[in-house]
């Protein structure tokens, strides 16, 4: 057994013996004072960093792309593979994409969509800025609407309402330098 094989065996042995607590067990331990929520999140961050793959592998490929290729190679001609730990891997077609760029009508629609998105973003920016000012928004706009009773188009004026701002109180976690 060479050094790499020994290292791989050690990693697998540690991973096999490692039992993660359930979400309910974690919350229960925090509520019972067995662990502080902040300490748990700090430790979870360490594990997350260890498991967070690099953008590319030494082969220059994306980590997940290379891992996918290795899994498919391991599966060979089999449609599915069951691991000794009870996980089933099945070959599946995922991430189907369609390219419409060669279709001129699609291009026209995409252009209109981009113009509308830019107009919407400009409007949102204006509304956010106006809602922060004292006195708020005093503008009105006119919309042509169909009167369902008469079947006629009518011009209706509306006052612009400020956007509803909501937020959730949470926390930020950063690694302090030692």
C-alpha positions as CSV (number, residue, x, y, z in Angstrom):
1,X,0.0,0.0,0.0
2,X,1.5,3.4,-1.0
3,X,1.3,6.6,0.9
4,X,-1.7,7.9,-1.1
5,X,-3.7,4.7,-0.6
6,X,-3.0,4.9,3.2
7,X,-4.2,8.5,3.3
8,X,-7.3,7.6,1.3
9,X,-8.0,4.7,3.7
10,X,-7.6,7.0,6.7
11,X,-10.0,9.6,5.2
12,X,-12.6,6.9,4.4
13,X,-12.3,5.3,7.9
14,X,-12.9,8.7,9.6
15,X,-15.8,9.5,7.3
16,X,-17.4,6.0,8.0
17,X,-17.1,6.4,11.8
18,X,-18.4,10.0,11.8
19,X,-22.0,10.3,12.8
20,X,-23.7,13.7,12.3
21,X,-26.4,14.6,14.8
22,X,-29.9,15.3,13.4
23,X,-31.1,18.9,13.2
24,X,-33.5,18.2,16.1
25,X,-30.5,16.9,18.2
26,X,-28.5,20.0,17.4
27,X,-31.4,22.4,18.5
28,X,-32.0,20.3,21.6
29,X,-28.3,20.5,22.6
30,X,-28.3,24.3,22.1
31,X,-31.6,24.7,24.0
32,X,-30.3,22.5,26.9
33,X,-27.1,24.5,27.1
34,X,-24.8,21.7,26.0
35,X,-23.4,23.9,23.2
36,X,-23.7,27.6,22.4
37,X,-25.3,28.4,19.1
38,X,-22.4,30.6,18.1
39,X,-19.9,27.9,18.8
40,X,-21.9,25.4,16.8
41,X,-22.0,27.8,13.8
42,X,-18.3,28.5,14.2
43,X,-17.5,24.7,14.1
44,X,-20.0,24.2,11.2
45,X,-18.1,26.9,9.4
46,X,-14.8,25.0,9.8
47,X,-16.4,21.9,8.5
48,X,-18.1,23.8,5.6
49,X,-14.7,25.3,4.6
50,X,-13.1,21.9,4.7
51,X,-15.8,20.4,2.5
52,X,-16.1,23.4,0.2
53,X,-14.4,22.3,-2.9
54,X,-11.9,24.4,-4.9
55,X,-13.2,26.0,-8.0
56,X,-10.9,23.9,-10.1
57,X,-9.0,20.7,-9.7
58,X,-5.3,20.2,-10.5
59,X,-6.6,19.0,-13.9
60,X,-8.1,22.4,-14.5
61,X,-11.7,21.1,-14.4
62,X,-14.5,22.3,-12.2
63,X,-14.5,20.1,-9.0
64,X,-18.1,18.9,-9.4
65,X,-17.6,18.2,-13.1
66,X,-14.6,16.1,-12.5
67,X,-16.3,14.3,-9.6
68,X,-19.3,13.6,-11.8
69,X,-17.1,12.1,-14.5
70,X,-15.4,9.9,-11.9
71,X,-18.7,8.6,-10.6
72,X,-19.9,7.8,-14.1
73,X,-16.6,6.0,-14.8
74,X,-17.0,4.1,-11.6
75,X,-20.6,3.1,-12.6
76,X,-19.4,1.9,-16.0
77,X,-22.2,0.3,-18.0
78,X,-24.4,0.0,-14.9
79,X,-27.5,2.2,-14.8
80,X,-27.3,2.3,-11.0
81,X,-24.8,1.5,-8.2
82,X,-25.6,0.9,-4.5
83,X,-22.8,1.7,-2.1
84,X,-22.0,-0.3,1.0
85,X,-23.5,2.6,3.1
86,X,-26.9,2.3,1.4
87,X,-26.7,5.2,-1.1
88,X,-28.0,4.5,-4.6
89,X,-26.4,6.3,-7.5
90,X,-28.4,6.3,-10.8
91,X,-27.5,7.7,-14.1
92,X,-29.9,10.5,-15.0
93,X,-30.1,13.1,-17.7
94,X,-30.1,16.4,-15.9
95,X,-29.6,20.1,-16.7
96,X,-31.3,19.9,-20.1
97,X,-30.8,23.2,-22.0
98,X,-32.2,24.6,-25.2
99,X,-30.5,27.2,-27.4
100,X,-32.9,29.5,-29.1
101,X,-30.3,32.1,-30.2
102,X,-30.6,31.1,-33.8
103,X,-34.3,31.9,-33.9
104,X,-34.9,35.6,-35.0
105,X,-38.3,35.8,-33.3
106,X,-36.8,34.6,-30.0
107,X,-34.1,37.3,-30.4
108,X,-36.8,40.0,-30.8
109,X,-38.7,38.8,-27.8
110,X,-35.5,38.6,-25.7
111,X,-34.7,42.2,-26.8
112,X,-38.1,43.4,-25.6
113,X,-37.7,41.5,-22.4
114,X,-34.3,43.2,-21.8
115,X,-35.8,46.7,-22.5
116,X,-38.7,46.0,-20.1
117,X,-36.3,44.7,-17.4
118,X,-34.1,47.8,-17.7
119,X,-37.2,50.0,-17.5
120,X,-38.4,48.1,-14.4
121,X,-35.0,48.4,-12.7
122,X,-34.9,52.1,-13.4
123,X,-38.4,52.5,-12.0
124,X,-37.5,50.5,-8.9
125,X,-34.4,52.6,-8.3
126,X,-36.5,55.8,-8.6
127,X,-39.2,54.5,-6.3
128,X,-36.7,53.4,-3.6
129,X,-34.9,56.8,-3.7
130,X,-38.3,58.7,-3.6
131,X,-39.6,56.6,-0.7
132,X,-36.6,57.5,1.4
133,X,-37.3,61.3,1.0
134,X,-39.4,63.2,3.4
135,X,-42.9,63.5,2.0
136,X,-42.5,60.3,0.0
137,X,-43.9,59.9,-3.5
138,X,-46.4,62.4,-4.9
139,X,-46.4,61.3,-8.5
140,X,-49.3,59.7,-10.4
141,X,-49.5,57.6,-13.5
142,X,-52.2,56.9,-16.0
143,X,-53.1,53.4,-17.2
144,X,-55.4,52.5,-20.0
145,X,-57.7,49.8,-18.8
146,X,-60.6,47.8,-20.2
147,X,-63.9,48.5,-18.5
148,X,-65.4,45.0,-18.4
149,X,-69.0,46.3,-18.1
150,X,-68.9,48.6,-21.1
151,X,-66.1,47.0,-23.1
152,X,-64.5,50.4,-23.6
153,X,-61.0,51.5,-22.9
154,X,-60.7,54.0,-20.0
155,X,-57.8,56.1,-18.8
156,X,-57.5,55.7,-15.0
157,X,-55.1,57.8,-12.9
158,X,-53.3,56.2,-9.9
159,X,-51.0,57.6,-7.2
160,X,-47.7,55.9,-7.1
161,X,-47.3,54.0,-3.8
162,X,-43.9,53.5,-2.2
163,X,-42.4,50.1,-2.2
164,X,-43.0,48.0,0.9
165,X,-39.7,47.5,2.7
166,X,-39.3,44.3,4.8
167,X,-36.3,42.7,6.4
168,X,-35.5,39.9,8.8
169,X,-33.2,40.3,11.8
170,X,-30.4,37.8,11.6
171,X,-26.6,37.7,12.2
172,X,-23.4,37.9,10.2
173,X,-20.6,35.4,10.8
174,X,-17.0,36.3,10.0
175,X,-13.7,34.7,10.9
176,X,-11.7,36.9,13.3
177,X,-8.0,37.0,12.5
178,X,-5.7,36.0,15.3
